[in-house]
Each structure stands twice: as C-alpha cells, then as structure tokens.
Amino acid sequence: MRLSESLKKPSGAKKNPALNSYLKQACRKTRLFINKNDLRLTSPELFTPLQPPAVIKSPLHWDANKADLYELLIAFDSLGIITEDGVKAPFTHLVREFSRAVNIPFDPECHNERKRILNRSTRKTVFIDRLKRDGFKIDENFSY
C-alpha cells in the first residue's frame, strides 16, 4: 500500500464525526511532516542553525585597578554625560560596556564596588586626583 493511500480516510470515519476531525488533523500533520522532511533533504541549507555574529574583541586593555575604572564610571554616572537612547545610562550598563571596551570581566555585582568607593572615609577619588596631578603633564618630547 502506498503512503498516499494510507493517508486517506478510513471507512469508519463517516460514522464518528469526532474521530473524523482527529483523523483529518493527523493526516494534515503527517503530510506537513513529510513535506518538511522532503524540503530538508532537497535544501538542507534552510535547516542549518544560524551562527551568532562573532564578538569582536577590543584591542584596548585596562592596566590599572578595577577600582580606578569604577571611579571614572561613578564620575560619568553622577554627571549623567553618557546616555543610552537619549536617557542617562544605568551604572550597570556603563560598567558592562566599558568592561567590554577595555577587556576586563564584567562584574554583575558592580553596585557593591560602587558603594565601597562612595563610602570611603578619606580620599574618595584617589585615581581622579592622580589624573589631575599627573595626567596632563606636558610631554617634553611633544612639540606644539
């Protein structure tokens, strides 16, 4: 017996309407399954999973302490100068994106580090103070 003949209604389907609807459904799903498998054999490229885009690693690396980066990010956050879709970016988004940009692991508990830095009793901005002191020294080799 051929498959198409086996998918035809059985003889007792006319007597039981509920059975008739289930049989129609089963035949329809079986045909769809067969058609899908035929398509899978003739065009396998349609069924290969898409690869996610490769993550491009940044060539930049942060060589200072993570706390130093957090000081900068806390300053950016408090000034509200970095936005996301026109709204001040959340601190966790700043940390995640800057971590990705300078190749350090993202810390999902970054709010704890932020609290620790903001709760320092003396010299809350050690890194920023060092930037102000040493960051803009004129390089003797650089000529204007």
C-alpha positions in Angstrom: 0.0 0.0 0.0 1.3 3.4 -0.9 1.6 6.2 1.7 -0.9 8.4 -0.1 -3.5 5.6 0.1 -2.8 5.1 3.8 -3.5 8.8 4.5 -7.0 8.6 3.1 -9.9 8.4 5.4 -10.6 5.0 7.0 -14.1 3.6 6.3 -15.4 4.1 9.8 -14.7 7.9 9.8 -18.1 8.8 8.4 -19.9 7.3 11.4 -18.0 9.1 14.1 -17.6 12.9 13.5 -15.1 13.4 16.4 -12.9 10.6 15.1 -13.2 12.1 11.6 -11.8 15.5 12.8 -8.9 13.8 14.6 -8.1 11.7 11.6 -8.1 14.8 9.3 -5.8 16.6 11.7 -3.5 13.6 11.8 -3.4 13.3 8.0 -2.7 17.0 7.6 0.2 16.9 10.2 1.6 13.8 8.6 1.6 15.5 5.2 3.3 18.6 6.6 5.9 16.4 8.3 6.6 14.5 5.1 6.8 17.8 3.1 9.2 19.3 5.7 11.4 16.2 5.5 11.4 16.4 1.7 12.5 20.0 1.9 15.1 19.1 4.5 16.6 16.6 2.0 16.4 18.9 -1.0 17.5 22.1 0.7 19.5 21.4 3.8 20.9 24.9 4.0 17.5 26.1 5.1 17.7 24.0 8.2 21.3 24.7 9.3 21.3 26.9 12.5 22.5 30.4 12.1 25.7 31.2 13.8 25.7 34.2 16.2 27.9 37.1 15.0 31.4 36.8 16.2 32.2 39.1 19.1 34.9 41.4 18.2 37.4 41.8 21.0 38.7 45.3 21.7 42.4 45.9 21.2 42.3 48.1 24.3 43.3 46.8 27.8 42.8 48.4 31.2 46.1 48.1 33.1 45.1 49.9 36.3 42.9 48.7 39.2 39.3 47.9 38.6 38.5 50.4 41.3 40.2 53.1 39.3 37.9 52.4 36.3 35.0 52.4 38.7 36.0 55.9 40.0 35.8 57.2 36.4 32.5 55.5 35.8 31.0 56.8 39.0 32.0 60.3 37.9 30.4 59.8 34.5 27.3 58.4 36.1 27.0 61.3 38.6 27.4 63.8 35.8 24.9 62.0 33.6 27.1 62.6 30.5 26.8 59.2 29.0 23.3 58.4 27.7 21.5 55.4 26.2 18.7 56.1 23.8 18.6 59.7 25.0 18.3 58.8 28.7 21.0 58.7 31.3 22.6 55.2 31.1 22.3 53.0 34.1 25.5 52.4 36.1 25.5 48.6 35.3 25.3 49.4 31.5 28.3 51.8 31.9 30.3 49.1 33.7 29.3 46.4 31.2 30.2 48.4 28.1 33.4 49.9 29.5 34.4 46.4 30.7 33.9 45.1 27.2 35.8 48.1 25.7 38.9 47.5 27.9 38.8 43.7 28.2 38.1 43.2 31.8 35.5 40.8 33.1 32.1 42.3 33.8 31.2 42.3 37.5 27.4 41.9 37.9 27.8 43.0 41.5 29.3 46.3 40.4 26.9 48.2 42.7 28.8 46.7 45.7 32.1 48.1 44.4 30.4 51.5 43.8 29.1 51.6 47.4 32.5 50.7 48.7 34.2 53.5 46.7 31.5 56.0 47.7 31.7 55.0 51.4 35.5 55.7 51.6 36.1 57.9 54.6 39.1 59.7 53.2 40.1 60.4 49.6 37.1 59.1 47.7 38.8 60.0 44.3 42.3 58.6 44.5 42.5 57.8 40.8 40.9 61.1 39.7 43.2 63.1 42.0 46.2 61.3 40.4 44.8 62.1 36.9 44.5 65.8 37.8 48.1 65.7 39.2 49.9 63.6 36.7 47.6 63.2 33.7 48.2 66.5 32.0 51.9 66.9 32.4 53.4 68.4 29.3 55.5 65.8 27.5 59.0 67.2 26.8 59.2 65.3 23.6 55.9 66.7 22.3 56.2 69.9 20.4 53.3 72.2 19.5 
